[in-house]
Amino acid sequence: MKKICYLFFLFAAYTFLCARPVDIDKAKDLAAAFFPDKNLVSCRNVSEQLYLSTFEKGGFVLISADDAFPPVLGYSRTAPVERVPSAFESRCDAYSRQIGGLLSSSRETHPDWDTSLRGIFKKQPAVPKCCHL
């Protein structure tokens, strides 16, 4: 009996740790928690691997649709999203290729998902690509 309970526990732990697809409701909750002072307007797939959440008066959050990757891949508090710039589309394509190329059932959930779903984010300031002195 102990052996069966042990095997069940191992299976449950493995299932919990393995990466899984993220549904749109979880992406909406994450985006709303990321900018709690803004009103979420929409959340949609921009590819099979990415969700784009947009907010009133500008702003967006780009969210991974697979929890093996960091939850928030990009964001802006103010950028308008009516017209998506080609550089943004290129970045989304690159993320999609990377995530799609690594899909596997044996991956672990990225550790940032646990904290992000509780509303704790590691927002880091953008670093300029070049500096003028």
ZAMARGU-4260 file (C-alpha; in steps of 0.2 Angstrom, whole numbers, plus 5000, padded with zeros to 4 digits):
<rodrens>
0) 5000/5000/5000 | 5014/5012/5004 | 5022/5008/4987 | 5006/5013/4978 | 5004/5029/4988
5) 5022/5034/4985 | 5020/5031/4966 | 5004/5041/4966 | 5013/5055/4975 | 5028/5055/4962
10) 5015/5055/4948 | 5006/5070/4955 | 5022/5079/4958 | 5028/5076/4941 | 5012/5082/4933
15) 5012/5098/4944 | 5030/5102/4939 | 5028/5098/4920 | 5025/5113/4909 | 5008/5115/4901
20) 4999/5126/4889 | 4992/5142/4897 | 4974/5146/4893 | 4967/5163/4889 | 4959/5165/4905
25) 4975/5163/4915 | 4983/5175/4903 | 4969/5188/4906 | 4971/5186/4925 | 4990/5188/4924
30) 4989/5204/4913 | 4976/5212/4924 | 4987/5208/4939 | 5003/5215/4930 | 4995/5233/4928
35) 4981/5233/4942 | 4978/5251/4940 | 4974/5250/4921 | 4958/5243/4913 | 4960/5227/4902
40) 4952/5229/4885 | 4957/5213/4877 | 4967/5197/4877 | 4970/5188/4861 | 4982/5176/4853
45) 4995/5184/4842 | 5002/5166/4838 | 4999/5149/4845 | 5013/5153/4858 | 5008/5171/4863
50) 4994/5181/4870 | 4993/5200/4868 | 4984/5209/4882 | 4979/5227/4879 | 4973/5241/4890
55) 4963/5257/4889 | 4973/5273/4885 | 4988/5262/4879 | 4999/5249/4886 | 5001/5230/4883
60) 5007/5214/4890 | 5015/5200/4880 | 5012/5183/4888 | 5019/5166/4885 | 5006/5153/4881
65) 5017/5139/4888 | 5022/5140/4906 | 5039/5133/4903 | 5044/5150/4898 | 5044/5166/4908
70) 5026/5173/4909 | 5029/5191/4904 | 5039/5192/4888 | 5036/5211/4885 | 5026/5225/4891
75) 5023/5244/4890 | 5012/5255/4901 | 5009/5268/4887 | 5013/5261/4870 | 4997/5261/4858
80) 4993/5245/4850 | 4981/5250/4837 | 4995/5248/4824 | 5008/5235/4828 | 5025/5240/4822
85) 5035/5228/4811 | 5049/5227/4825 | 5036/5221/4837 | 5029/5208/4825 | 5047/5202/4822
90) 5050/5200/4840 | 5033/5190/4842 | 5038/5179/4828 | 5055/5176/4836 | 5047/5171/4853
95) 5035/5160/4844 | 5048/5151/4835 | 5058/5148/4851 | 5044/5142/4861 | 5037/5131/4847
100) 5054/5124/4844 | 5055/5118/4862 | 5038/5111/4865 | 5040/5095/4875 | 5030/5086/4888
105) 5046/5083/4899 | 5049/5102/4903 | 5047/5110/4920 | 5036/5125/4924 | 5046/5141/4924
110) 5048/5147/4942 | 5041/5165/4938 | 5023/5158/4935 | 5020/5154/4953 | 5025/5171/4959
115) 5016/5180/4944 | 5000/5172/4947 | 5000/5179/4965 | 5003/5196/4958 | 5022/5197/4962
120) 5032/5203/4946 | 5050/5206/4943 | 5048/5221/4933 | 5065/5227/4927 | 5069/5244/4918
125) 5073/5243/4900 | 5091/5245/4896 | 5096/5256/4882 | 5105/5248/4867 | 5117/5262/4865
130) 5121/5278/4874 | 5126/5295/4869 | 5137/5305/4880
</rodrens>
